[in-house]
Amino acid sequence: MGQEVSSRPRVGMLVVDTGSSDRVGVFRGVAGPYWSLRPVCGGVEWEAVPERVRPATAAECLRAGTARANARSRGEVL
């Protein structure tokens, strides 16, 4: 399995929420006991339990970047 985040990631860092079907998101900040994450291609933020969040792997970062570029090319709002 992936390594767990022992401290708070930097704002803007790609992370994976293992408590939400390994959903990749951008770390946005802290909301009480939870971390706020935002979908890579835009959308509504969600709250994640910090113990279930890990840094995204290089492959996950590449996949997220490709999805974002494809969304932008389609003119989707990010």
Helices and strands as residue ranges (DSSP letters): E 14-17, E 23-31, E 34-39, E 46-48, G 50-52, E 53-55, H 58-73
